[in-house]
């Protein structure tokens, strides 16, 4: 049933070897006078998982928040650079930030379901917000997204229960379903499993493998095992700089940079 | 091994702590019981004399030998006055709170919040005097006269000579007085909504208004109801400014019908007449009886508020804890 929801790709991929869904160019960002990201450029491949790793305070979360214009909502935030989604600059004046955030979904570090809404409404609210009124379509999407977030079997009997009645791991998967419901093209995940137990973490990781068939996924994590398990590409950030970027295997097995090597070997962080 | 001497607990300080705390808590109960007992015994005479018609009647005559007391016009006056004041102040207060918590740049937020708290601290007699000497003429010339000329003959609520000392002016001043209370509490409640909630809504492509509607409002609903009820409590009990502006009709004439007619509230009739009532007389008992009604009204408002807040909290358990 997800086929009915997923858009048919308009561009022909065969003409180019590598298709980049999202390109960040020379991003510098600060908040409250702290420079968090220094001139970082990165390219994210379509239907692949890119992990951002680095010690706390290295700017990986701030960088992630620049990719869907969430950063500008932070107090005293500044930002320079460009972010191209399918070649279109998100930060150009012609582009509406609201449309952007819809195309680029986000899952936050701590599960944040809407507490007054039921499980069903949490998933449905993005659709309703964007003008979908047909109950049949909403029902279908809610079921599809909960299935993709591998939560359906656990909640199908109690969709009317409050979202807060779920466990932490279930809540996080509910938030993922909520993000998927508005059919984003890119999914940003900010340490989505850091507040969860190992079993819940494993479920999220398995789901990421499923989701990458349809979405471009960028995941911030401070768990290096997680990065090796889920990602195809990895960027290592340190003190606001992008130190090294490459295939995950290369970054972890054969890092070119000395600091990267120390970090992935667990010598600091 | 060296034996270390440690103190053997401190039973005395613990006892002192316990009794001080219990004593302080008892004070609340003692005061409330005293109020109820004094209001009841003090008004017993009027209940015996008038019975239920003290609540339903509208006569108010303190001339000896023809004494008759009915509180109905003042109960109605209080409800109408507070109702109009709430209708004006709720949208205004929530608007202020929304601006301060969701839209205002930080540079503006702090000074504006301070100004609002300053307004809340202005004594009610000052609002009353300003209303009497200045604001009344604005209301009279710009609102009442035009409305009366347009609709005065066809409608009851705009009938009567617009004089400025009436239910409308008293309600508007009352609204101005309770806006700071409701607005500053509502602002705190909205600011307490975690940003993660707002971000979740933004992520779904919500506009600022939609973020407020789906993330901030449901989360803060119970608190906002509480803020409103606090304002209502103040509106019902507010005395000085209302007494100075409401026109102070008595008896059946005080029944609120026209916005431009004089009225009377429970609080204002007490303030107006307690100096004239002689000790031990029926008049004083009637005024104490009014006090009892006002007390019960305030009590009822509080109970309803608690029930409402509890109901909202129960409907989304965990929201307040999250």
Interface residues (C-beta under 8 A of the other chain):
Chain A: X68 X70 X73 X75 X76 X98 X99 X101 X102 X105 X106 X108 X110 X112 X113 X114 X115 X116 X117 X125 X126 X129 X130 X162 X164 X165 X175 X178 X179 X182
Chain B: X106 X194 X196 X197 X198 X199 X200 X201 X202 X203 X204 X205 X206 X207 X210 X214 X215 X218 X219 X221 X315 X316 X317 X318 X319 X322
